Amino acid sequence: LFAPGGLYLLARVPEYGELRTFAVDRIRSISVSEERFTPAELAGDAFAHSLGVNEGPPEHIEIAFEPRIAPYVRGRRWHASQQIGDRADGAVVMSLDVCNDWALRSWILSFGPLARVLAPEALAAQIRDELERARSVYATLE
């Protein structure tokens, strides 16, 4: 599977009894087994609610983007569920229905102060906490 960030291997892990996602560039070794199996069909929409290669229930997300980044945000299709509304000041608000996973949070953080989570509050708190942790790392450089 190809997704932002690289190639991924989807494999059923017997110990967990579920399908897991592995980044190919992190696999250190493999071995050949004589054991045979018939792979189960993977639903075509397995990652439909993620910006990456994660599974999870979708949540309604709303993010405001500052005017100077608005053309960039408006010009791309980030997710099939996205809807973009314009604000009078030139900012845009994107709403999308995706799972709250690492891919979503890192995407939001990549915009720095140009993006602000409006909903849900739990996601806004996660982003705030991550930014505070980053600030504390750099505060030691003063």
Residue frames as qw, qx, qy, qz and C-alpha x, y, z in Angstrom:
[[0.000, 0.891, 0.455, 0.000, 0.00, 0.00, 0.00],
 [0.402, 0.226, -0.020, 0.887, 1.36, 3.42, -0.92],
 [0.238, -0.883, -0.405, 0.001, 0.36, 6.33, 1.31],
 [0.087, 0.908, -0.214, 0.350, 1.86, 9.68, 2.29],
 [0.483, -0.706, 0.500, -0.134, 5.16, 8.91, 3.92],
 [0.033, -0.457, 0.873, 0.166, 6.00, 5.73, 2.06],
 [0.624, 0.016, -0.698, -0.349, 5.10, 2.11, 1.47],
 [0.514, -0.315, 0.561, -0.567, 3.17, 0.07, 4.00],
 [0.345, 0.026, -0.928, -0.137, 2.61, -3.63, 4.50],
 [0.679, -0.277, 0.135, -0.666, -0.74, -4.81, 5.82],
 [0.450, 0.156, -0.877, 0.057, -0.46, -8.07, 7.72],
 [0.763, -0.505, -0.191, -0.356, -2.58, -10.08, 10.08],
 [0.109, 0.490, -0.735, 0.455, -0.73, -10.58, 13.35],
 [0.639, -0.267, -0.712, -0.119, -1.87, -13.81, 15.05],
 [0.363, -0.148, -0.624, 0.676, -0.83, -12.60, 18.51],
 [0.150, 0.179, 0.223, -0.946, -3.22, -9.65, 18.22],
 [0.325, 0.445, 0.834, -0.037, -5.85, -11.31, 16.05],
 [0.291, 0.866, 0.254, -0.318, -6.09, -8.29, 13.80],
 [0.648, 0.586, 0.141, 0.466, -4.70, -6.58, 10.76],
 [0.420, -0.741, 0.021, 0.524, -1.74, -4.29, 11.46],
 [0.501, 0.854, -0.015, 0.135, 0.01, -1.67, 9.33],
 [0.728, -0.431, 0.192, 0.498, 3.81, -1.78, 9.04],
 [0.244, 0.897, -0.251, -0.269, 6.04, 0.83, 7.41],
 [0.935, 0.305, -0.070, 0.168, 8.19, -1.10, 4.92],
 [0.386, 0.698, -0.387, 0.462, 11.26, 1.03, 5.64],
 [0.422, -0.611, 0.492, -0.455, 11.11, -0.04, 9.30],
 [0.992, -0.051, 0.034, -0.109, 11.14, -3.78, 8.62],
 [0.209, -0.757, 0.613, 0.084, 14.58, -5.05, 9.64],
 [0.051, -0.261, 0.945, 0.190, 14.32, -8.69, 8.62],
 [0.810, 0.111, -0.027, -0.575, 11.98, -11.22, 7.09],
 [0.281, -0.259, 0.922, 0.062, 11.98, -14.98, 6.83],
 [0.556, 0.096, -0.578, -0.590, 10.40, -17.40, 4.41],
 [0.526, -0.095, 0.717, -0.447, 7.90, -19.84, 5.81],
 [0.068, -0.042, -0.923, -0.377, 6.47, -22.98, 4.25],
 [0.191, 0.467, 0.722, -0.474, 3.14, -22.16, 5.85],
 [0.020, 0.286, 0.584, 0.760, 0.40, -21.30, 3.34],
 [0.122, 0.512, 0.601, -0.602, -2.66, -19.16, 3.79],
 [0.188, 0.601, 0.568, 0.531, -5.36, -17.46, 1.80],
 [0.118, -0.052, -0.240, 0.962, -5.38, -13.75, 2.50],
 [0.128, 0.674, 0.666, -0.295, -8.69, -12.27, 3.53],
 [0.266, 0.670, 0.362, 0.591, -10.16, -9.58, 1.35],
 [0.246, -0.301, -0.283, 0.877, -9.33, -6.10, 2.55],
 [0.208, 0.820, 0.511, -0.155, -12.26, -3.77, 2.34],
 [0.477, 0.518, 0.219, 0.676, -11.60, -1.12, -0.28],
 [0.147, -0.820, -0.041, -0.552, -12.55, 1.52, 2.24],
 [0.762, -0.313, -0.439, 0.358, -10.42, 0.20, 5.12],
 [0.426, -0.258, -0.184, 0.847, -8.74, 3.57, 5.60],
 [0.094, 0.667, 0.500, 0.544, -11.59, 5.73, 4.32],
 [0.351, -0.899, -0.233, -0.120, -11.78, 7.71, 7.56],
 [0.649, -0.556, 0.113, 0.507, -8.07, 8.50, 7.87],
 [0.287, 0.906, -0.246, -0.187, -5.69, 10.96, 6.28],
 [0.034, -0.589, 0.804, 0.072, -3.15, 8.13, 6.52],
 [0.604, 0.071, -0.766, -0.208, -3.26, 4.36, 6.85],
 [0.077, -0.049, 0.783, -0.615, -5.13, 4.05, 10.12],
 [0.344, -0.451, -0.742, -0.356, -8.53, 2.72, 11.02],
 [0.093, -0.242, -0.602, 0.755, -10.95, 4.26, 13.44],
 [0.126, 0.735, 0.664, -0.047, -14.39, 5.75, 13.75],
 [0.267, 0.481, 0.186, 0.814, -14.86, 9.11, 12.05],
 [0.191, -0.646, -0.442, 0.593, -15.39, 12.30, 14.01],
 [0.289, 0.874, 0.279, 0.273, -16.61, 15.62, 12.67],
 [0.575, -0.316, -0.012, 0.754, -13.53, 17.88, 12.58],
 [0.239, 0.932, 0.212, 0.169, -13.50, 21.63, 11.95],
 [0.627, -0.287, 0.063, 0.722, -10.29, 23.59, 11.37],
 [0.205, 0.964, 0.102, -0.135, -9.88, 27.29, 10.63],
 [0.726, 0.064, 0.190, 0.658, -6.98, 28.30, 8.38],
 [0.151, -0.678, -0.026, 0.718, -5.53, 31.81, 8.28],
 [0.532, 0.785, 0.088, -0.305, -6.04, 33.90, 5.12],
 [0.119, 0.748, -0.585, -0.289, -2.44, 33.59, 3.91],
 [0.211, -0.198, 0.951, 0.108, -2.68, 29.78, 3.76],
 [0.617, 0.373, 0.446, -0.530, -6.30, 29.68, 2.55],
 [0.616, 0.568, -0.339, -0.427, -5.50, 29.37, -1.20],
 [0.178, 0.388, -0.904, 0.010, -3.23, 26.39, -0.50],
 [0.341, 0.077, 0.837, -0.420, -5.83, 24.67, 1.68],
 [0.623, 0.491, 0.231, -0.564, -8.62, 25.39, -0.78],
 [0.466, 0.615, -0.500, -0.392, -6.54, 24.20, -3.73],
 [0.189, 0.278, -0.942, -0.002, -6.07, 20.61, -2.59],
 [0.817, -0.270, -0.277, -0.428, -8.28, 17.68, -1.91],
 [0.107, -0.507, 0.754, -0.405, -7.13, 16.47, 1.48],
 [0.237, 0.085, 0.937, -0.243, -9.95, 14.00, 2.10],
 [0.072, -0.342, -0.782, -0.515, -13.09, 12.85, 0.30],
 [0.238, -0.697, -0.665, 0.127, -15.32, 14.21, 3.09],
 [0.300, -0.271, -0.140, 0.904, -13.86, 17.70, 3.20],
 [0.121, 0.847, 0.454, 0.249, -15.99, 20.80, 2.86],
 [0.426, -0.096, -0.109, 0.893, -14.52, 24.29, 2.81],
 [0.009, -0.893, -0.448, -0.046, -16.27, 27.48, 3.77],
 [0.394, 0.425, -0.057, 0.813, -14.99, 31.01, 3.29],
 [0.314, -0.687, -0.434, 0.491, -14.88, 33.63, 6.02],
 [0.195, 0.963, 0.179, 0.040, -15.25, 37.34, 5.44],
 [0.296, -0.859, 0.346, 0.232, -11.64, 37.98, 6.53],
 [0.497, 0.631, -0.567, -0.182, -10.24, 35.62, 3.87],
 [0.276, -0.318, 0.885, -0.198, -9.75, 32.67, 6.19],
 [0.664, -0.003, -0.583, -0.468, -11.32, 29.31, 5.42],
 [0.583, -0.281, 0.631, -0.427, -12.92, 26.69, 7.64],
 [0.484, 0.197, -0.800, -0.294, -12.54, 23.09, 6.62],
 [0.727, -0.210, 0.461, -0.463, -14.84, 20.42, 7.95],
 [0.545, 0.300, -0.754, -0.213, -14.13, 16.75, 7.43],
 [0.864, -0.317, 0.169, -0.352, -15.19, 13.45, 8.92],
 [0.637, 0.424, -0.617, 0.182, -12.08, 11.46, 9.78],
 [0.810, -0.447, -0.332, 0.182, -10.67, 9.53, 12.71],
 [0.211, -0.924, 0.289, -0.137, -8.60, 11.35, 15.29],
 [0.954, -0.057, 0.045, 0.291, -5.31, 9.64, 14.58],
 [0.545, -0.484, 0.215, 0.650, -1.62, 10.50, 14.31],
 [0.404, 0.312, 0.513, 0.690, -1.97, 11.34, 10.61],
 [0.058, -0.858, -0.412, -0.301, -4.64, 13.96, 11.33],
 [0.469, -0.841, -0.067, 0.261, -2.82, 15.50, 14.29],
 [0.573, -0.288, 0.325, 0.695, 0.54, 15.71, 12.50],
 [0.298, 0.533, 0.506, 0.609, -1.16, 17.26, 9.47],
 [0.203, -0.927, -0.288, -0.129, -2.77, 19.95, 11.63],
 [0.578, -0.687, 0.103, 0.428, 0.51, 20.59, 13.46],
 [0.618, 0.129, 0.376, 0.678, 2.31, 21.00, 10.13],
 [0.138, 0.778, 0.332, 0.516, 0.46, 24.29, 9.63],
 [0.362, -0.014, -0.403, 0.841, 1.75, 25.71, 12.93],
 [0.060, 0.409, 0.445, -0.795, -0.05, 28.89, 13.97],
 [0.256, 0.127, -0.432, -0.856, -1.87, 29.10, 10.63],
 [0.536, -0.252, -0.717, -0.368, -4.41, 26.43, 11.65],
 [0.266, -0.204, 0.595, -0.731, -6.73, 26.27, 14.63],
 [0.215, -0.259, -0.935, -0.107, -8.96, 23.33, 15.55],
 [0.396, -0.264, 0.026, -0.879, -12.50, 24.53, 16.19],
 [0.826, -0.154, 0.277, -0.465, -14.05, 21.13, 16.89],
 [0.653, -0.629, -0.408, -0.105, -14.02, 18.76, 18.60],
 [0.300, -0.884, 0.263, -0.242, -12.68, 20.23, 21.83],
 [0.874, -0.354, 0.301, 0.142, -10.77, 17.04, 22.65],
 [0.771, 0.388, 0.162, 0.478, -8.75, 17.33, 19.44],
 [0.110, 0.889, -0.086, 0.437, -8.08, 21.03, 20.08],
 [0.609, -0.732, 0.287, -0.105, -6.77, 20.08, 23.53],
 [0.913, -0.048, 0.259, 0.311, -4.50, 17.39, 22.06],
 [0.557, 0.639, 0.065, 0.526, -3.03, 19.87, 19.58],
 [0.202, -0.900, 0.157, -0.353, -2.58, 22.49, 22.31],
 [0.796, -0.536, 0.277, 0.049, -0.84, 19.97, 24.58],
 [0.856, 0.199, 0.202, 0.432, 1.50, 18.88, 21.79],
 [0.318, 0.789, -0.013, 0.526, 2.40, 22.49, 21.00],
 [0.458, -0.833, 0.212, -0.228, 3.05, 23.15, 24.69],
 [0.896, -0.266, 0.259, 0.244, 5.38, 20.13, 24.83],
 [0.683, 0.481, 0.131, 0.534, 7.23, 21.42, 21.76],
 [0.017, -0.900, 0.078, -0.428, 7.49, 24.88, 23.31],
 [0.688, -0.689, 0.228, -0.028, 8.95, 23.44, 26.51],
 [0.885, 0.056, 0.192, 0.421, 11.65, 21.65, 24.49],
 [0.465, 0.602, 0.083, 0.644, 12.69, 24.91, 22.84],
 [0.339, -0.908, -0.020, -0.245, 12.34, 26.97, 26.03],
 [0.813, -0.470, 0.127, 0.319, 15.48, 25.29, 27.36],
 [0.672, 0.348, 0.173, 0.631, 17.46, 26.95, 24.55],
 [0.020, -0.932, -0.106, -0.347, 16.90, 30.43, 25.96]]
